[in-house]
Amino acid sequence: MAKSNAADTDQKLHLAGEIVETIQREGRQLIKVQLKQCTIEVDAGTLRETHLGDSITIDADMIVLTVRPTPQL
């Protein structure tokens, strides 16, 4: 697979999910979130020899910027 410049693939993700568990670990309180299905756009130039329906793995670093409740409709 060809590697692309990180600047070419930077994008904001908005991940929605449901809190399914609270955890105490090393003195920190954490929440476990079951993420809902989402889609993202990836530069096709980063993949070679792939077709619709193929499975891929996306490795990414993630920094959580904000966490907020989802408005109830």
Buried (B, 14 or more C-beta within 10 A) or exposed (E): EEEEEEEEBEEEEEEEEEEEEEEEEEEEEEEEBEEEEEEEEEEEEBBEEEEEEEEEEEEEEEEEEEEEEEEEE
